[in-house]
Amino acid sequence: MSEPSPEPSWQLVEPELAGEPSLRAALEALLLVVDEPVNEVTLAEVVERPREEVAAALRDLSAEYTAASRGFDLRHVGGGWRFYTRPEYASVVERYVRDGQQARLTQAALETLAVVAYRQPVSRARVSAVRGVNSDGVVRTLLTRGLVEEAGTDPDSGATLYQTTTYFLERLGLSTVDELPPLAPLLPDLDTLEGSVEGTVEGT
C-alpha cells in the first residue's frame, strides 16, 4: 500500500519568530501595493530573506490561491510577480467597470484624480505614497473612464507615468491644467505629507 502524498507546503503552518511577521504574509502585503511586477531579488532584499526561500513562498502562495479557487491569482509575468484577477471573472470585472462609468466618482477616485492632476506626470506608486493607500485599482478605473492616460515611463524607475486627459479638462471646463485652482487651499496637508513620505523612504 502506497504512502499518502505529503500535503502541499502552503497547507503547513509556517514557523514565525517572536515579533516577526511570516514571510508569506509579508510578501502578500508588499504585492498588494506594487504597481508593476516585482522580481524575487527585490522582494528578498526587502523582507531580508534568501531569494530561494522567497521564490518558494511565492510559488506556494500561487498554488494556494489556485487550489482555493480565489478570484485573484499570483503570477510570474515579465520577470516579476504581481496579483491579477482570474480570466474566468473578466466579465464580472468588466461589468463593474462599465457600469461604474455612469456613476459618480468615489472619494478614492477623486483623491487619486487630484493627485494626478497636480503632480502629473506621476507614477501609481507615487500616487499611492501621497494618498497613503494602494491606488492601483483606482488608477485603472480612471483610465477606463478616460480621465487619465499614460504619459511615458519614469527614466529612473521605469514605472509608467500618468497624466490627465483632454476629456478631464472638458469636464472641468478648463483649457489647460494651468487653470486648476491653487493646490494649497484645497489640499493644505498634501505637500507636508508627500515630504514626510519621501523623507521616510530616503531614510530607509
C-alpha positions as a Markdown table, in Angstrom:
| # | Residue | x | y | z |
|---|---|---|---|---|
| 1 | Met | 0.0 | 0.0 | 0.0 |
| 2 | Ser | 1.5 | 3.3 | -1.1 |
| 3 | Glu | 2.0 | 6.0 | 1.5 |
| 4 | Pro | -0.2 | 9.1 | 1.2 |
| 5 | Ser | 1.2 | 12.1 | -0.6 |
| 6 | Pro | 2.5 | 14.8 | 1.6 |
| 7 | Glu | 0.4 | 17.9 | 1.9 |
| 8 | Pro | 1.4 | 20.9 | -0.1 |
| 9 | Ser | 3.8 | 23.2 | 1.8 |
| 10 | Trp | 1.2 | 26.0 | 1.8 |
| 11 | Gln | -1.1 | 23.9 | 4.0 |
| 12 | Leu | 1.6 | 23.7 | 6.7 |
| 13 | Val | 1.9 | 26.3 | 9.4 |
| 14 | Glu | 4.9 | 28.5 | 8.8 |
| 15 | Pro | 7.0 | 28.9 | 11.9 |
| 16 | Glu | 7.4 | 32.5 | 13.0 |
| 17 | Leu | 9.9 | 34.2 | 15.2 |
| 18 | Ala | 8.6 | 36.2 | 18.1 |
| 19 | Gly | 7.6 | 39.7 | 16.9 |
| 20 | Glu | 8.3 | 39.0 | 13.2 |
| 21 | Pro | 5.6 | 38.7 | 10.5 |
| 22 | Ser | 5.5 | 35.5 | 8.5 |
| 23 | Leu | 7.3 | 35.5 | 5.2 |
| 24 | Arg | 4.2 | 34.8 | 3.2 |
| 25 | Ala | 2.2 | 37.5 | 5.0 |
| 26 | Ala | 5.0 | 40.0 | 4.3 |
| 27 | Leu | 5.1 | 39.1 | 0.6 |
| 28 | Glu | 1.3 | 39.4 | 0.3 |
| 29 | Ala | 1.4 | 42.9 | 1.9 |
| 30 | Leu | 4.1 | 44.0 | -0.5 |
| 31 | Leu | 2.4 | 42.6 | -3.6 |
| 32 | Leu | -0.8 | 44.4 | -2.7 |
| 33 | Val | 0.9 | 47.8 | -3.1 |
| 34 | Val | 3.2 | 47.3 | -6.1 |
| 35 | Asp | 2.1 | 48.8 | -9.4 |
| 36 | Glu | 4.4 | 46.8 | -11.6 |
| 37 | Pro | 5.6 | 43.1 | -11.4 |
| 38 | Val | 8.4 | 42.9 | -8.9 |
| 39 | Asn | 11.2 | 40.4 | -9.1 |
| 40 | Glu | 12.3 | 37.9 | -6.5 |
| 41 | Val | 15.6 | 39.6 | -5.8 |
| 42 | Thr | 13.9 | 42.9 | -4.9 |
| 43 | Leu | 11.4 | 41.1 | -2.7 |
| 44 | Ala | 14.1 | 39.1 | -1.0 |
| 45 | Glu | 16.1 | 42.3 | -0.2 |
| 46 | Val | 13.0 | 44.0 | 1.3 |
| 47 | Val | 12.0 | 41.0 | 3.5 |
| 48 | Glu | 15.7 | 40.2 | 4.2 |
| 49 | Arg | 15.3 | 36.5 | 3.4 |
| 50 | Pro | 17.2 | 34.3 | 0.9 |
| 51 | Arg | 15.9 | 34.6 | -2.7 |
| 52 | Glu | 15.3 | 30.8 | -3.0 |
| 53 | Glu | 13.1 | 30.9 | 0.1 |
| 54 | Val | 11.2 | 33.9 | -1.3 |
| 55 | Ala | 10.8 | 32.2 | -4.6 |
| 56 | Ala | 9.4 | 29.0 | -2.9 |
| 57 | Ala | 7.0 | 31.1 | -0.8 |
| 58 | Leu | 5.7 | 32.9 | -3.9 |
| 59 | Arg | 5.1 | 29.6 | -5.7 |
| 60 | Asp | 3.3 | 28.2 | -2.7 |
| 61 | Leu | 1.1 | 31.3 | -2.5 |
| 62 | Ser | 0.2 | 31.0 | -6.1 |
| 63 | Ala | -0.7 | 27.3 | -5.7 |
| 64 | Glu | -2.8 | 28.1 | -2.6 |
| 65 | Tyr | -4.9 | 30.7 | -4.4 |
| 66 | Thr | -5.5 | 28.3 | -7.3 |
| 67 | Ala | -6.4 | 25.5 | -5.0 |
| 68 | Ala | -8.8 | 27.7 | -3.1 |
| 69 | Ser | -10.4 | 29.0 | -6.3 |
| 70 | Arg | -9.7 | 32.6 | -5.4 |
| 71 | Gly | -10.9 | 35.3 | -7.7 |
| 72 | Phe | -7.3 | 36.6 | -8.0 |
| 73 | Asp | -4.1 | 34.9 | -9.0 |
| 74 | Leu | -0.4 | 35.5 | -8.2 |
| 75 | Arg | 1.5 | 35.2 | -11.5 |
| 76 | His | 5.1 | 35.5 | -12.6 |
| 77 | Val | 4.9 | 37.8 | -15.6 |
| 78 | Gly | 7.6 | 40.0 | -17.2 |
| 79 | Gly | 10.3 | 38.9 | -14.9 |
| 80 | Gly | 8.3 | 39.7 | -11.7 |
| 81 | Trp | 5.4 | 38.7 | -9.5 |
| 82 | Arg | 2.1 | 40.5 | -9.3 |
| 83 | Phe | -1.6 | 39.9 | -8.4 |
| 84 | Tyr | -4.1 | 39.6 | -11.2 |
| 85 | Thr | -7.8 | 38.8 | -11.4 |
| 86 | Arg | -8.6 | 35.4 | -13.0 |
| 87 | Pro | -9.7 | 35.3 | -16.6 |
| 88 | Glu | -12.9 | 33.5 | -15.7 |
| 89 | Tyr | -14.1 | 36.5 | -13.8 |
| 90 | Ala | -13.3 | 39.0 | -16.5 |
| 91 | Ser | -17.0 | 39.5 | -17.4 |
| 92 | Val | -17.8 | 40.5 | -13.8 |
| 93 | Val | -14.9 | 42.9 | -13.6 |
| 94 | Glu | -15.8 | 44.4 | -17.0 |
| 95 | Arg | -19.4 | 44.8 | -15.9 |
| 96 | Tyr | -18.4 | 46.6 | -12.8 |
| 97 | Val | -16.0 | 49.0 | -14.7 |
| 98 | Arg | -18.6 | 49.6 | -17.4 |
| 99 | Asp | -21.4 | 50.3 | -15.0 |
| 100 | Gly | -19.2 | 52.5 | -13.0 |
| 101 | Gln | -18.7 | 54.8 | -15.9 |
| 102 | Gln | -22.3 | 56.0 | -15.4 |
| 103 | Ala | -21.8 | 56.6 | -11.7 |
| 104 | Arg | -20.2 | 59.4 | -9.8 |
| 105 | Leu | -16.6 | 59.2 | -8.9 |
| 106 | Thr | -15.9 | 57.7 | -5.4 |
| 107 | Gln | -14.0 | 59.6 | -2.8 |
| 108 | Ala | -10.9 | 57.5 | -3.6 |
| 109 | Ala | -11.2 | 58.2 | -7.3 |
| 110 | Leu | -11.5 | 62.0 | -6.6 |
| 111 | Glu | -8.4 | 61.9 | -4.4 |
| 112 | Thr | -6.4 | 60.0 | -6.9 |
| 113 | Leu | -7.5 | 62.2 | -9.8 |
| 114 | Ala | -6.5 | 65.3 | -7.7 |
| 115 | Val | -3.0 | 63.9 | -7.1 |
| 116 | Val | -2.5 | 63.0 | -10.8 |
| 117 | Ala | -3.8 | 66.4 | -11.8 |
| 118 | Tyr | -1.5 | 68.4 | -9.6 |
| 119 | Arg | 1.6 | 66.1 | -9.7 |
| 120 | Gln | 1.5 | 64.9 | -13.3 |
| 121 | Pro | 3.2 | 63.1 | -14.9 |
| 122 | Val | 3.2 | 60.8 | -11.9 |
| 123 | Ser | 3.5 | 57.0 | -11.3 |
| 124 | Arg | 1.0 | 54.9 | -9.5 |
| 125 | Ala | 3.5 | 54.2 | -6.7 |
| 126 | Arg | 3.9 | 58.0 | -6.1 |
| 127 | Val | 0.1 | 58.4 | -6.1 |
| 128 | Ser | -0.2 | 55.6 | -3.5 |
| 129 | Ala | 2.6 | 57.2 | -1.4 |
| 130 | Val | 0.8 | 60.5 | -1.3 |
| 131 | Arg | -2.6 | 59.0 | -0.5 |
| 132 | Gly | -1.1 | 56.5 | 2.0 |
| 133 | Val | -3.0 | 53.6 | 0.4 |
| 134 | Asn | -2.7 | 51.5 | -2.7 |
| 135 | Ser | -4.2 | 53.3 | -5.7 |
| 136 | Asp | -3.6 | 50.7 | -8.4 |
| 137 | Gly | -7.2 | 49.8 | -9.0 |
| 138 | Val | -8.5 | 53.4 | -8.8 |
| 139 | Val | -6.0 | 54.5 | -11.5 |
| 140 | Arg | -7.2 | 51.7 | -13.7 |
| 141 | Thr | -10.8 | 52.9 | -13.2 |
| 142 | Leu | -9.8 | 56.5 | -14.1 |
| 143 | Leu | -8.0 | 55.1 | -17.2 |
| 144 | Thr | -11.2 | 53.3 | -18.2 |
| 145 | Arg | -13.3 | 56.4 | -17.8 |
| 146 | Gly | -10.9 | 58.4 | -19.9 |
| 147 | Leu | -9.9 | 60.9 | -17.2 |
| 148 | Val | -6.2 | 59.9 | -17.1 |
| 149 | Glu | -3.8 | 58.4 | -19.7 |
| 150 | Glu | -0.3 | 57.0 | -19.8 |
| 151 | Ala | 2.4 | 59.6 | -20.3 |
| 152 | Gly | 5.6 | 57.6 | -20.9 |
| 153 | Thr | 7.9 | 56.0 | -18.2 |
| 154 | Asp | 10.0 | 57.3 | -15.4 |
| 155 | Pro | 13.6 | 57.4 | -16.5 |
| 156 | Asp | 14.9 | 56.2 | -13.1 |
| 157 | Ser | 12.4 | 53.5 | -12.1 |
| 158 | Gly | 10.9 | 52.6 | -15.4 |
| 159 | Ala | 7.4 | 52.9 | -13.9 |
| 160 | Thr | 4.5 | 54.0 | -16.1 |
| 161 | Leu | 3.6 | 57.7 | -15.7 |
| 162 | Tyr | 0.1 | 59.1 | -15.9 |
| 163 | Gln | -1.4 | 62.5 | -16.7 |
| 164 | Thr | -4.9 | 63.9 | -17.1 |
| 165 | Thr | -6.6 | 63.8 | -20.5 |
| 166 | Thr | -8.4 | 66.4 | -22.7 |
| 167 | Tyr | -11.7 | 64.8 | -21.6 |
| 168 | Phe | -10.7 | 65.7 | -18.0 |
| 169 | Leu | -10.2 | 69.3 | -19.0 |
| 170 | Glu | -13.5 | 69.3 | -20.9 |
| 171 | Arg | -15.4 | 68.0 | -17.9 |
| 172 | Leu | -14.0 | 70.8 | -15.7 |
| 173 | Gly | -14.4 | 73.5 | -18.4 |
| 174 | Leu | -10.7 | 74.2 | -18.5 |
| 175 | Ser | -8.3 | 74.9 | -21.4 |
| 176 | Thr | -5.1 | 73.7 | -19.7 |
| 177 | Val | -4.1 | 72.2 | -16.3 |
| 178 | Asp | -2.6 | 75.6 | -15.5 |
| 179 | Glu | -6.1 | 76.9 | -14.9 |
| 180 | Leu | -6.6 | 74.5 | -12.0 |
| 181 | Pro | -7.2 | 76.3 | -8.7 |
| 182 | Pro | -4.1 | 76.7 | -6.4 |
| 183 | Leu | -3.4 | 73.5 | -4.6 |
| 184 | Ala | -2.7 | 74.7 | -1.1 |
| 185 | Pro | -6.2 | 75.9 | -0.3 |
| 186 | Leu | -7.7 | 72.6 | -1.4 |
| 187 | Leu | -5.2 | 70.2 | 0.0 |
| 188 | Pro | -3.2 | 72.0 | 2.6 |
| 189 | Asp | -1.5 | 68.9 | 4.0 |
| 190 | Leu | -0.5 | 67.3 | 0.7 |
| 191 | Asp | 3.0 | 68.8 | 0.4 |
| 192 | Thr | 3.7 | 68.1 | 4.0 |
| 193 | Leu | 2.5 | 64.5 | 3.7 |
| 194 | Glu | 4.5 | 64.0 | 0.5 |
| 195 | Gly | 7.6 | 65.3 | 2.0 |
| 196 | Ser | 7.2 | 63.1 | 5.0 |
| 197 | Val | 6.7 | 60.0 | 2.9 |
| 198 | Glu | 9.8 | 60.9 | 0.7 |
| 199 | Gly | 11.9 | 61.5 | 3.9 |
| 200 | Thr | 10.9 | 58.1 | 5.3 |
| 201 | Val | 11.7 | 56.4 | 2.0 |
| 202 | Glu | 15.1 | 58.1 | 1.7 |
| 203 | Gly | 15.9 | 57.3 | 5.3 |
| 204 | Thr | 15.3 | 53.6 | 5.0 |
